[in-house]
Amino acid sequence: MIDQAHVSVPPLRLPERDEIPGLPERLTELHLHLGGAVAPHILWSMAHEAGIKLPVRDYFEFVDLVTSNPSKVKSLEDYLRILHEWTEKIQSSPRAIETAVYEVLGKEYRGSRVGNMELRFNPMKRNVGGERDLDHIIQAALRGMDRACLDYGLKAGILFCLAREFSAELNEILVEKAIKYRHRGVIGIDLAGTEKNNLELNDEVVVKYATMFRRAREAGLGTTVHTGETKHTSGEGVIAAIRHLKPDRIGHGVRAAYDEDALKMLADEGIVLEICPTSNIHTRAISGMPEMSYILRRFIESGVQFTINTDATYMLATDLRREVELLVRNGILSGEDVSRCFATASEASFIRSS
């Protein structure tokens, strides 16, 4: 029989992650979509609690359903389909959205020490086509954020994503809601969706969006736009977005590296890019790390400021530290580059003006 009094129990130690040169103690994330950041086991629980009929009965098949992998994601459209068909649907209730926001912020702080987090989502894609009250969805998200900030001592803010596939009238409602809740933690607006519907290049439609973005800026909100993130696009979309919408930042924007005019405009206007390496590989915006190296070198040489982000943590099986590790391990960024990226992220964050 073992004498328990004399058994030496070693202290529990969590595995340490490799030190990354240039990485600050508290990280800043500027580009994370709520739809792709909730852990599958939490989504699984939410779906069953809400009585949502799933196409699979096995949990591990469900994980495959709500995550991205190269065998099923061949384009940005495939990638977005996962969000629209499942993760956004499962998060479509006040209780679910509050839980989702709280869990995402807490997990990113625990896992990567993300102490400054901008989280984005489209409230209209969580209210079941108008069946649920939009303000209840928004206030639930803000409650989840407040709880996480209080529990973990972090800073956070929420951006509302306008949708390219929505009418201008629906997007105007989102802008109005963002302005309404700007003193409660909504810090900005975004324009997202497939660039096959590139409204920035439609002279008739873009006037309406220019007005929306101007109203948001005048109300003190930050502005950002998804553009230049697919292989079939060029710097033309980036140039149009800057010229018409005048955003503070641009989500992705990697195709601007192949357009001298876009590079010059980004540098001259001081517009910050939100780079998401793993996401760009999954959506085939870039072919791999060699192309990512070329793109980031072009940005550095041209004086274009950029930050490192995740886009969708659980959906892409990544976190902010892993994104940085990926770039450092492949010799793409030095410690000095990493330090500069996070200094830029801190300065470009919309949280400070909330």
C-alpha positions as CSV (number, residue, x, y, z in Angstrom):
1,M,0.0,0.0,0.0
2,I,1.3,3.4,-0.9
3,D,1.8,5.9,1.9
4,Q,0.0,8.9,0.5
5,A,1.6,11.3,3.0
6,H,5.0,10.7,1.4
7,V,4.1,10.9,-2.2
8,S,5.6,14.0,-3.8
9,V,3.2,15.6,-6.3
10,P,4.9,17.8,-8.9
11,P,3.3,21.2,-9.4
12,L,1.0,21.5,-12.5
13,R,2.8,23.3,-15.3
14,L,1.2,24.5,-18.5
15,P,3.4,24.0,-21.6
16,E,5.3,27.1,-22.4
17,R,5.2,28.6,-25.9
18,D,8.3,29.7,-27.7
19,E,9.4,33.2,-27.1
20,I,8.8,35.5,-30.1
21,P,11.1,38.4,-30.6
22,G,9.4,41.8,-30.6
23,L,6.2,40.5,-29.1
24,P,4.6,42.8,-26.5
25,E,3.2,41.4,-23.2
26,R,-0.3,42.4,-24.1
27,L,-1.4,41.9,-27.8
28,T,-3.8,43.9,-29.9
29,E,-6.1,42.2,-32.3
30,L,-7.9,44.4,-34.8
31,H,-9.6,41.9,-37.1
32,L,-11.6,39.0,-35.7
33,H,-15.0,37.9,-36.8
34,L,-17.3,36.5,-34.0
35,G,-18.8,34.0,-36.4
36,G,-15.4,32.2,-36.8
37,A,-14.1,32.6,-33.3
38,V,-16.4,30.5,-31.0
39,A,-15.2,27.1,-30.0
40,P,-17.0,24.2,-31.7
41,H,-18.0,22.6,-28.4
42,I,-19.7,25.9,-27.4
43,L,-21.5,26.1,-30.8
44,W,-22.5,22.5,-30.4
45,S,-24.1,23.2,-27.0
46,M,-25.8,26.4,-28.4
47,A,-27.3,24.5,-31.3
48,H,-28.8,21.8,-29.1
49,E,-30.1,24.3,-26.6
50,A,-31.9,26.3,-29.4
51,G,-33.2,23.1,-31.0
52,I,-31.5,23.7,-34.3
53,K,-31.6,20.7,-36.6
54,L,-28.1,19.9,-37.7
55,P,-27.1,17.8,-40.7
56,V,-24.8,15.7,-38.6
57,R,-25.3,13.8,-35.3
58,D,-21.7,13.2,-34.4
59,Y,-19.8,16.0,-32.6
60,F,-16.6,15.4,-34.6
61,E,-18.5,15.6,-37.9
62,F,-19.9,18.9,-36.6
63,V,-16.4,20.2,-35.9
64,D,-15.6,19.6,-39.6
65,L,-18.8,21.4,-40.6
66,V,-17.9,24.6,-38.8
67,T,-14.2,24.8,-39.5
68,S,-12.1,25.5,-42.6
69,N,-9.7,23.1,-44.3
70,P,-8.1,23.1,-47.7
71,S,-10.0,20.1,-49.0
72,K,-13.4,22.0,-48.8
73,V,-12.4,25.7,-49.0
74,K,-11.3,26.7,-52.5
75,S,-12.3,30.3,-52.4
76,L,-13.5,33.2,-50.2
77,E,-17.1,32.2,-51.1
78,D,-16.6,28.7,-49.7
79,Y,-15.1,30.2,-46.6
80,L,-18.0,32.6,-46.1
81,R,-20.5,29.9,-46.7
82,I,-19.4,28.2,-43.4
83,L,-20.1,31.4,-41.5
84,H,-23.5,32.1,-43.2
85,E,-24.9,28.6,-43.1
86,W,-23.9,27.5,-39.6
87,T,-21.9,29.6,-37.2
88,E,-24.0,32.8,-37.6
89,K,-27.2,30.8,-37.5
90,I,-26.3,29.1,-34.3
91,Q,-25.4,32.4,-32.6
92,S,-28.8,33.9,-33.5
93,S,-30.3,34.7,-30.1
94,P,-29.6,37.2,-27.4
95,R,-28.4,34.4,-25.0
96,A,-26.2,32.8,-27.6
97,I,-24.6,36.1,-28.7
98,E,-23.8,37.2,-25.2
99,T,-22.2,33.8,-24.5
100,A,-20.3,33.9,-27.8
101,V,-18.8,37.4,-27.2
102,Y,-17.9,36.5,-23.6
103,E,-16.2,33.2,-24.5
104,V,-14.2,34.6,-27.4
105,L,-12.8,37.5,-25.5
106,G,-11.9,35.4,-22.5
107,K,-10.3,32.6,-24.6
108,E,-8.1,35.0,-26.6
109,Y,-6.9,36.7,-23.4
110,R,-6.1,33.3,-21.8
111,G,-4.6,31.8,-24.8
112,S,-2.6,34.7,-26.4
113,R,-2.7,37.5,-23.9
114,V,-4.8,39.6,-26.2
115,G,-5.5,42.5,-23.9
116,N,-6.9,44.9,-26.6
117,M,-9.6,43.2,-28.8
118,E,-11.7,44.5,-31.6
119,L,-14.5,42.0,-32.3
120,R,-16.8,42.4,-35.4
121,F,-20.1,40.9,-36.5
122,N,-23.3,41.7,-38.3
123,P,-26.2,42.0,-35.9
124,M,-28.7,41.5,-38.7
125,K,-27.3,38.1,-39.4
126,R,-28.1,37.1,-35.8
127,N,-31.8,38.2,-35.6
128,V,-33.2,35.5,-37.9
129,G,-34.3,37.8,-40.7
130,G,-36.0,40.2,-38.4
131,E,-37.8,37.6,-36.3
132,R,-35.8,38.8,-33.2
133,D,-35.3,42.3,-32.1
134,L,-32.1,43.9,-33.3
135,D,-31.5,46.0,-30.2
136,H,-31.8,42.9,-28.0
137,I,-29.1,41.2,-30.1
138,I,-26.8,44.2,-29.9
139,Q,-27.3,44.8,-26.1
140,A,-26.7,41.1,-25.4
141,A,-23.3,41.3,-27.3
142,L,-22.4,44.4,-25.3
143,R,-23.3,42.6,-22.0
144,G,-21.0,39.7,-23.0
145,M,-18.2,42.2,-23.8
146,D,-18.7,44.1,-20.5
147,R,-18.5,40.8,-18.5
148,A,-15.3,39.7,-20.2
149,C,-13.6,43.1,-19.7
150,L,-14.6,43.1,-16.0
151,D,-13.5,39.5,-15.5
152,Y,-10.2,39.6,-17.3
153,G,-9.2,43.3,-17.1
154,L,-9.0,43.7,-20.9
155,K,-10.1,46.4,-23.3
156,A,-12.5,45.6,-26.1
157,G,-14.8,47.1,-28.6
158,I,-17.3,45.9,-31.2
159,L,-17.5,46.8,-34.9
160,F,-20.7,46.2,-37.0
161,C,-20.1,44.6,-40.4
162,L,-22.2,46.1,-43.2
163,A,-22.8,43.4,-45.9
164,R,-22.1,43.8,-49.6
165,E,-25.0,41.5,-50.3
166,F,-27.5,43.7,-48.3
167,S,-29.4,46.6,-49.8
168,A,-28.1,50.1,-48.9
169,E,-31.3,50.6,-46.8
170,L,-30.5,47.6,-44.5
171,N,-26.9,48.7,-44.2
172,E,-28.0,52.2,-43.3
173,I,-29.9,50.7,-40.3
174,L,-26.7,49.1,-39.1
175,V,-24.9,52.4,-39.3
176,E,-27.7,54.1,-37.3
177,K,-27.4,51.3,-34.7
178,A,-23.6,51.7,-34.5
179,I,-24.1,55.4,-33.9
180,K,-26.8,54.8,-31.3
181,Y,-24.5,52.4,-29.3
182,R,-21.2,54.3,-29.8
183,H,-21.1,55.2,-26.1
184,R,-21.8,51.6,-25.0
185,G,-18.8,49.9,-26.7
186,V,-19.6,50.0,-30.5
187,I,-16.4,51.5,-31.9
188,G,-16.7,51.3,-35.7
189,I,-18.2,49.9,-38.9
190,D,-16.8,47.6,-41.5
191,L,-17.9,46.6,-45.0
192,A,-17.6,42.9,-45.6
193,G,-18.6,40.2,-48.1
194,T,-17.5,38.7,-51.4
195,E,-15.8,41.1,-53.8
196,K,-17.8,39.7,-56.6
197,N,-20.3,42.3,-55.5
198,N,-17.8,45.1,-55.4
199,L,-20.0,48.1,-54.8
200,E,-17.0,50.4,-54.5
201,L,-16.7,50.2,-58.3
202,N,-20.4,51.0,-58.9
203,D,-20.6,54.8,-59.2
204,E,-24.3,54.9,-58.6
205,V,-24.3,52.7,-55.4
206,V,-21.1,53.9,-53.8
207,V,-22.4,57.4,-53.3
208,K,-24.8,56.0,-50.7
209,Y,-22.0,54.2,-48.9
210,A,-19.8,57.2,-49.0
211,T,-22.5,59.1,-47.1
212,M,-22.8,56.2,-44.5
213,F,-19.1,56.2,-43.9
214,R,-19.0,60.0,-43.5
215,R,-21.9,59.9,-41.0
216,A,-20.0,57.2,-39.0
217,R,-16.8,59.2,-39.0
218,E,-18.7,62.4,-37.9
219,A,-20.2,60.4,-35.0
220,G,-16.7,59.4,-33.8
221,L,-16.7,55.8,-35.2
222,G,-13.7,54.2,-36.8
223,T,-14.1,52.8,-40.3
224,T,-12.6,49.8,-42.1
225,V,-13.3,48.0,-45.4
226,H,-12.7,44.4,-46.6
227,T,-11.1,44.7,-50.0
228,G,-8.2,43.3,-52.0
229,E,-8.6,39.9,-50.4
230,T,-9.2,37.5,-53.3
231,K,-6.9,36.2,-56.0
232,H,-9.2,37.5,-58.8
233,T,-9.1,41.1,-57.5
234,S,-6.4,43.8,-57.9
235,G,-5.5,47.0,-56.3
236,E,-8.4,48.6,-58.1
237,G,-10.8,47.8,-55.3
238,V,-8.4,49.1,-52.7
239,I,-8.0,52.4,-54.6
240,A,-11.8,52.8,-55.1
241,A,-12.4,52.1,-51.4
242,I,-9.9,54.7,-50.3
243,R,-11.2,57.3,-52.8
244,H,-14.9,56.9,-52.1
245,L,-15.2,55.6,-48.5
246,K,-12.0,57.1,-47.0
247,P,-11.6,54.3,-44.4
248,D,-9.1,54.5,-41.5
249,R,-8.1,50.9,-42.2
250,I,-8.5,48.2,-44.7
251,G,-9.1,44.5,-44.0
252,H,-6.7,42.3,-45.8
253,G,-5.7,44.4,-48.9
254,V,-3.0,41.9,-49.9
255,R,-3.6,42.4,-53.6
256,A,-2.5,46.0,-53.3
257,A,1.0,44.7,-53.2
258,Y,0.8,44.2,-57.0
259,D,-0.4,47.7,-57.8
260,E,2.0,50.7,-57.6
261,D,-0.8,53.2,-57.4
262,A,-2.5,51.4,-54.6
263,L,0.7,51.1,-52.6
264,K,1.4,54.8,-53.0
265,M,-2.2,55.8,-52.0
266,L,-2.0,53.5,-48.9
267,A,1.3,55.0,-47.8
268,D,0.4,58.6,-48.6
269,E,-3.0,58.4,-46.8
270,G,-1.5,56.5,-43.8
271,I,-4.1,53.7,-44.1
272,V,-3.4,50.7,-42.0
273,L,-3.9,47.2,-43.4
274,E,-5.3,44.3,-41.2
275,I,-3.3,41.3,-42.4
276,C,-4.6,37.8,-41.7
277,P,-2.0,35.3,-43.0
278,T,-3.7,31.9,-42.4
279,S,-7.1,33.2,-43.6
280,N,-5.5,34.4,-46.9
281,I,-4.0,31.0,-47.4
282,H,-7.3,29.2,-46.8
283,T,-9.3,31.5,-49.1
284,R,-6.6,31.2,-51.8
285,A,-6.0,35.0,-51.8
286,I,-2.3,34.0,-51.7
287,S,-0.6,30.8,-52.7
288,G,1.5,30.3,-49.6
289,M,4.1,31.7,-47.4
290,P,6.6,32.6,-50.2
291,E,3.9,34.9,-51.7
292,M,3.1,36.3,-48.2
293,S,6.8,37.1,-47.8
294,Y,6.8,39.0,-51.1
295,I,3.6,40.9,-50.2
296,L,4.8,42.0,-46.8
297,R,8.2,43.0,-48.1
298,R,6.5,45.2,-50.7
299,F,4.4,46.8,-48.0
300,I,7.5,47.5,-45.8
301,E,9.5,48.8,-48.7
302,S,6.6,51.1,-49.8
303,G,6.0,52.5,-46.3
304,V,2.6,50.8,-46.0
305,Q,1.6,50.2,-42.4
306,F,0.1,46.8,-41.5
307,T,-0.9,44.8,-38.5
308,I,-1.1,41.0,-37.8
309,N,-4.6,39.5,-37.1
310,T,-6.4,36.1,-37.1
311,D,-9.8,36.8,-38.9
312,A,-11.3,33.6,-37.4
313,T,-9.5,31.7,-34.6
314,Y,-11.4,28.4,-34.1
315,M,-12.6,28.2,-37.7
316,L,-8.9,28.4,-38.9
317,A,-7.4,26.5,-35.9
318,T,-5.2,29.5,-35.0
319,D,-4.7,32.3,-32.5
320,L,-2.8,35.6,-32.6
321,R,0.5,34.2,-31.3
322,R,0.4,31.4,-33.9
323,E,-0.1,34.0,-36.7
324,V,3.0,35.8,-35.5
325,E,4.9,32.6,-35.1
326,L,4.0,31.6,-38.6
327,L,5.6,34.8,-40.0
328,V,8.7,34.7,-37.8
329,R,9.4,31.0,-38.3
330,N,9.2,31.4,-42.1
331,G,11.7,34.3,-41.9
332,I,9.1,36.8,-43.2
333,L,9.2,39.2,-40.2
334,S,12.0,40.1,-37.8
335,G,11.6,41.0,-34.1
336,E,11.8,44.6,-35.1
337,D,9.0,44.1,-37.7
338,V,6.8,42.3,-35.1
339,S,7.3,45.1,-32.6
340,R,6.4,47.7,-35.2
341,C,3.2,45.8,-36.2
342,F,1.9,45.8,-32.7
343,A,2.8,49.4,-32.1
344,T,0.9,50.2,-35.3
345,A,-2.1,48.1,-34.1
346,S,-2.2,49.9,-30.8
347,E,-2.1,53.3,-32.5
348,A,-4.7,52.3,-35.1
349,S,-7.1,50.7,-32.7
350,F,-10.6,52.3,-32.5
351,I,-10.9,51.3,-28.9
352,R,-9.0,54.4,-27.7
353,S,-11.7,56.7,-29.1
354,S,-14.7,54.7,-27.8
